[in-house]
Amino acid sequence: MSRRTFYRRLQQATGTTPLQWLLNQRLAQAQSLLESTDLPVEKIAKLSGLGTANNLRHHFVKQLGISPSGYRNAFPRQPQESPAK
């Protein structure tokens, strides 16, 4: 399959460009990590493929209208219960 055909088919299937689709996937991964871990924003940026904390913050605010810290505060983690002995 040619690159052009791939791009066209991906856009037909997802309604977006390949670059925007990839960014959306990376932001979704970052959201999941912010909701489920206490990892620092810099580590989440690396794990989600966005590179740096500044890059994560830029795209997070642009796409979601909230900072990563603000997003994390909106989804406080529940303390884990210790298993019964």
N, C-alpha and C positions, 0 to 999 in steps of 0.2 A: 504494500500500500504506500502510495506516495505521501509525503509530508502534507501536501495541499489537501489531498483526500482525507487524511486523518483529521486535520484541523476542521475541515468542513463537516465531517461526520460527528466529531465531538461537539461542535457548535450546534448541530441539529439535535443531538441527544441531550445536551445539557442546557442549551440556550445561552451559552457563554463561551468566551474564548478559552483556549487551553491555558494561557497564563492566568486568567482570572479564576478558572476552575482550580488550578494548583494553589493559588493564593487562598481561595476559600477553604480548601482542604487543610492547609497549614494553619489557618485561623481557627478552624474547628478543632484541630489537635491542641492548639494553645488553649482554647476555651476549656476543653476537657481536662487538661493538666492544671489549669487554674482552679477548676472546681474540685478536683480530687487530690491535689497534692499541696504541700507547703514549699515546693521548690521555688527558688528565687526566679524573678522574671528573666534574668540573663540566661539561666539554665533552660527555662521553658522556651525561650527564643531559639536556642540551639537545637533542642530536641524536636521542635516543630518545624525546623527548616527555615526559619526566618532570620537566622544568623545572630543579630545583636538585639539587645533590649530596646535600643532606639528604633530599630526597624520594626520590631514587634509593636511598640507603642504607636508608631506612626500609622501602621496599617490597621491596628485595632481601633484607634480613634476614628480613622477615615471610614472604615467599614461599619463599625458598631456604635460609634458615637460615645464611647466610654473608654477610659484607660484600663489597662490590664489590672491595676490595683483596685480600681473602682469595681471592675467586674468581679474580681475575687471577693471583695467585701460584700457583694450582693449575693454570693453563694457561700456562706460560711460553712466550713467543714464540720461535720458532726464528730464528736470525740468517739474514738473506737472503744468499745467495751472489751474488757479483759475476759477471756474465756473462763467459764466456771471451772473450778478445780474439783 
